[in-house]
Amino acid sequence: MPPKKKKLKTSLNNVLNAAQKIQKEKHKQQVHEAQLAKVKQKQKVHPQHGRKPNYNKLDRVLLIGEGNFSFARSLAENYMQENTGQIIATCYDSEQVLIEKYGDEAKNNLAKLKELGVTVLFDIDGTKLHKYKDLRKNRYTRIIFNFPHAGAGIKDQDHNVRANQKLLNEFFFSAMPLLSTEGETSRFHPEGEMHVTIKTCKPYNLWDVRSLAKTTGRLAIKTTFPFHPDIYPGYEHRRTLGFKEGVSKGENAEIIKSDPKTFVVVRKSAMEADVERSKQGAIKRKKELQRQALIGKKKRKQRHLARKGESSDDDDDDDDDNFGADDYNVHI
């Protein structure tokens, strides 16, 4: 083929490839927008009204695996305004890598957290929490790990599940010594909890968080509840790989459609103590009901006897009033 024709053909192919690439990107964007529209419609038809978290001045909170730090910011601004200094927010990445992944949104959130007095720590491995001096000097009423993921990019589902189970198992053992104990500083001081939130669709449901906690031999699932991102204003979920415009899903679309759930994990001993207290409470309530029933029975009996006594008095009065004619005869 003559050089001119060859060059022309190459140029034409390049133009076609560029056009196909643009078309592909356009299609991706359309699909992304359609998914967002679906999520928004779902939210309108089925608005999510999750239970709002309850925090007080005794709470000390440790956040693990933060991405763009939007959850930490929302927590500080909306639920812990009076004790933001008792929040420690951590992430696995260095500050430089974090900014590369999440850009301006991370910068803005970090600046706000600093202004609010929240402690932010970088390069924190969630499976080695007990090894960090800045963390182990405190005891926490809540250790929160939202959407944990090994981020290893493993394609094989079984290997992926095992990698994430290993992550959670090591997190449990690492976080356990950092949990607060009930009554630690005052009789109102609560027992520490771990809050682990994951998606409930495949393959996340295969992680079997409940069994993982149980197999530690020292932990138990206290309760579970749906995780609704809309109760955290400003929160935007991000993957461990960062946010890519046109590829990543905004407005929490990814987690909303996967019906995420929060597992509340506590020490087994605390759970057993709660169960025992519940049993004793049930026994006490039963005894109280029996006592009230007995008091009610006695009162009813007394009322019955009182009515019976009144009836007898009425009968006696009737006999006295019914005089016959002979009762008035006077013998002269």
NORZI-V967914 format. One line per field, one symbol per residue. phi: phi as a letter, one per 30 degrees, with the letter a starting at -180 (. if undefined). psi: psi as a letter, one per 40 degrees, with the letter a starting at -180 (. if undefined). burial: I if it has 16 or more other ideal C-beta (glycine too) atoms within 10 Angstrom, else O. A space follows every 10 residues. Layout:
phi = ???
psi = ???
burial = ???
This chain:
phi = .eeddddddd dddddddddd dddddddedd dedddddddd dddddbdcbd dddcbbdddb ccccidccid dedddddcbb edbddccccb bddddddedd dcidddeddd ddddddiddc bchcddcbed ccedcddcbc dbccbdhdad ididdddddd ddddddeddd dedddedcdd ceidcadcdd ddbccccbdc dddddddhee ddddddibbb ddabadccdd dceidbdbdd djcbeicdcc hheddddchd bccccbdddd dddddddddd dddddddddd dddddddddd dddddddddd dddddddddd dddddddcdc dc
psi = hidddddddd dddddddddd dddddddddd dddddddddd dddddghhgi hhihiaeehh hhhificefd ddddddddef defdeehhhi idiidddddd deaddddddd dddddeehhh hifhheefde ehdddeeihh dhhhghfihd fefhdhdddd dddddddddd ddddddeeii iheddieehi hiihhhhiie iiedeedgdd ddddedeeii hdiiiihhde eghehhhiid eahhhedihi ffddddeegi ihhhhiiddd dddddddddd dddddddddd dddddddddd dddddddddd dddddddddd dghiddeehh h.
burial = OOOOOOOOOO OOOOOOOOOO OOOOOOOOOO OIOOOOOOIO OOOOOOOOOO OOIOIOOOII IIIIIIIIII IIIIIIIIII OOIIOIIIII IIIOOOOIOO IIOOOIOOII OIIOOIOIII IOOIOIIOIO OIOOIOOOII IIIIIIIIII OOOOOOOOOI IOOIIOIIOO IIOIIIOIII OOOOOOOOII IIIIIIIIIO OOOIOOIOIO OIIOOOOOII IIOIOOIIIO IIOOIIIIII OIIOOOOIIO OIIIIIOIOI IIIIIIIOOI IOOOOOOOOO OOOOOOOOOO OOOOOOOOOO OOOOOOOOOO OOOOOOOOOO OOOOOOOOOO OO
